[in-house]
Amino acid sequence: MTWNDEEDDEAAGHGVEDPDEADMNDEPAEVPCPYCKREILEDLPQCPYCGNYISREDAPHQREWWWIVALVLLILLILVFVLRRW
C-alpha cells in the first residue's frame, strides 16, 4: 500500500474508527445519588427518590428556624433569671 492508497482508504471511510455502542446510546447518563445511592439522571438538580438536592447551588435557600427558637428560649431564660433576683 502506498501513501496515496492510505489517503484514499481514509477518505472512503476505511481506517476510520467506528463509534462505540456507548457513543450511539441516546439515553442520558445515570449516576448514583450521593445520599440514597439510587441511580438518577446526571442532569437532575434533585433526587426524585430521596428528595435531596445534588448540589448546594441547586438547593433553595432555607432559613434556619431552629436558631430563632433557641434565641427566644435563651432570652426567656435570661428574663426569668433576672426577674427572680429582684
N, C-alpha and C positions, 0 to 999 in steps of 0.2 A: 504494500500500500504506500502510495506516495503522499506527500504533504497535501497536494490538491485533492486527493481522494478522501483524506480525513476531513477536509473542509466541506466537501460535498456530502459526506455522511452526516456531519453535524447539521448542515443546512437542511437535509432531508429528514432530520429528527433522529438519526442514528447517533448513539453516543450520548444522547440527552437522557438524563436520569428521569425515570417515571416517578410521578408523585406517590408518596406513601398512602396507605389507606387512611391514616390519621389526618393527612392533608385534605382528603376528599370528604371527610366527615363534616356534615353541615350542622350537627348538633353542637350547642355551646359547651365549653369545657366545664367540668364539675370539680369542685374542691371540697374538702371536709370543713364543716363549720368548726371554728376554733373552740366553741363552747360545748355543743352536743355531739360533735364528730360525725353527723349525718352528712351525706353528700348533697351539696347545693350548687346551683349555678354560680359560676365565678363572678358574674356581674351584679348579683343581688346585693343591695345595701343591708338587708336584714334577713336573718334566717327564718324561713317560713315554718320551721318546726319548733324551735325554742323561743323565737321572737327577739333574740339578741341582735344588736347591730354589729356588723362585722368590723367596722372601724369607728373611732370616736368622731371623725368628721361627718359621718352619715347620721349619727345619733342626734336626736333633738336635745337641745339644752334643757336639762332638768333642774328645777330649783329644789334644793335640799330643804324639805320641810322640817326634818328632824332637828336641825340646828336651831330653828326658830322656837320649837317646843322646848328644847333644852335651855335656851336663853331665858324664856319666860319662867320656866321652873326655877332656874338659878336666881332670878330676880325675886320671885316669890319667897324662896328660902331666905334670901338676904333680908327681905322685909320682915318676915316672921322673926328672925333672929334679932333684928334691930328693935322691933316693937316689943319684944319680950323683955329686953333690957331696960326699957323705960318704965 
